[in-house]
Amino acid sequence: MTEFNDIPFNRPSLEGNELAYLRAAVESGHISAGGPFGHKASELLIRETHAADLLLTTSCTSALEMSALLLDLRPGDTVIVPSFTYVTSALAFVRAGARIVFADIEPLTLGLDPLHVAELMDESVRAVVAVHYAGIGCDLEGLRAVLAEWDGVVLIEDNAHGLFGTYRGSPLGSFGRFATLSFHETKNISCGEGGALVLNDPADVERAHVIYNKGTNRRSFMLGEVDKYSWVDTGSSFGMSDLLAAYLLGQLEQWEKIVAMRQAVFDRYLELLMPHQDDLEYRLPIVPSDRNPAYHMFYALLENQQKRDHILRGLRDEGIHATFHYVPLHSSSAGLRFQAKRSECPVTDNISGRLLRLPFFNDLPLQDIERTAEVFLKEVQQ
Ligand SMILES: Cc1ncc(COP(=O)(O)O)c(C=O)c1O
């Protein structure tokens, strides 16, 4: 329960025409998937991410499931996934029949470690999933160098955190054959629950639409290419309702404002906490100079888990809803069950216990950032 004076971890906010567009969607008479707002939102995203095509989905999880179906996985196939990520970065591929090989992260960006990926590669690997943790690009150059040695292995960017971030001037989400986006309540751009599959290879577009349209060639029918549509392949009901797409478009149109607001929150936390990080032995996010972050979150890495848990309790006692993040997947009960082989992920184990996320949302008031930083600093010293 959040009390009146509490500082929540996240709070949704209206930034543009969300409510007017919701009303207009109802009045247009088209509120299922594939409506006019969905088209506009997709067009905007295609323009900004340089994609060949893009499909709005019910979640990032369902976009990951679509990418798994597009891989046509066979028994014995494996997918390399970071252990430090959300469950469905791995689960989506397990549901399509793959086994998972868990890779560690590197300590700088907390993204997939290319050196560990190189060690884990073998003939069974069909895809590698990279996450841009906190919206900061992972070592894409390192991953490309590893994948260049393995013909046909697909790079998939789980870009749930990184929409509108860049790596060496190119948008995050434009590097993999597929990328997935999340518009869940906690994400920078939100419609409550939602996502998108970004297609960067034009060769995937036609089949992706079939999978998206419940295994039918409905798109060919809509384009007038066939006189009726029928069941032609695997698929499911992945499409985002135009009600949600209307809300989403209202947010997307304001993306530059939203990124700027989040950058202001990030920068204020940095100003307040950076001067003490060496003395008080914690570490704040590092943004390599060749990347622009999407400003998805602000975290601190504490000396050890005991210290992290102590600070979390202290903040919560003051009504400040800070939180931890991913619990390692490689040692989870389902991770052990669905892994192809055992792997050690010591950086993941270490980071997971030390990471603390501070309240972070578009219009987090300055005085709340300052109160959070003050209580954080008081608790670190106890
Ligand atoms: C890296 C990552 N991938 C996927 C997801 C799942 O997103 P969704 O809730 O849109 O399915 C999350 C959720 O937070 C995430 O952090």
The ligand as an SDF file (V2000), in Angstrom:
LIG
                    3D

 16 16  0  0  0  0  0  0  0  0999 V2000
   14.4170   -7.4770  -20.2320 C   0  0  0  0  0  0  0  0  0  0  0  0
   12.9480   -7.7540  -20.1900 C   0  0  0  0  0  0  0  0  0  0  0  0
   12.4010   -8.5110  -21.1560 N   0  0  0  0  0  0  0  0  0  0  0  0
   11.0780   -8.7790  -21.1860 C   0  0  0  0  0  0  0  0  0  0  0  0
   10.2290   -8.2810  -20.2240 C   0  0  0  0  0  0  0  0  0  0  0  0
    8.7590   -8.6070  -20.3040 C   0  0  0  0  0  0  0  0  0  0  0  0
    8.0310   -7.4960  -20.7100 O   0  0  0  0  0  0  0  0  0  0  0  0
    6.4240   -7.5580  -20.8140 P   0  0  0  0  0  0  0  0  0  0  0  0
    5.9110   -7.3340  -19.4270 O   0  0  0  0  0  0  0  0  0  0  0  0
    6.0660   -6.4340  -21.7470 O   0  0  0  0  0  0  0  0  0  0  0  0
    6.0630   -8.8880  -21.3650 O   0  0  0  0  0  0  0  0  0  0  0  0
   10.7400   -7.4900  -19.1880 C   0  0  0  0  0  0  0  0  0  0  0  0
    9.8410   -6.9690  -18.1600 C   0  0  0  0  0  0  0  0  0  0  0  0
   10.1300   -6.1580  -17.3630 O   0  0  0  0  0  0  0  0  0  0  0  0
   12.1310   -7.2190  -19.1730 C   0  0  0  0  0  0  0  0  0  0  0  0
   12.6910   -6.4910  -18.1880 O   0  0  0  0  0  0  0  0  0  0  0  0
  1  2  1  0
  2  3  1  0
  2 15  2  0
  3  4  2  0
  4  5  1  0
  5  6  1  0
  5 12  2  0
  6  7  1  0
  7  8  1  0
  8  9  2  0
  8 10  1  0
  8 11  1  0
 12 13  1  0
 12 15  1  0
 13 14  2  0
 15 16  1  0
M  END
$$$$
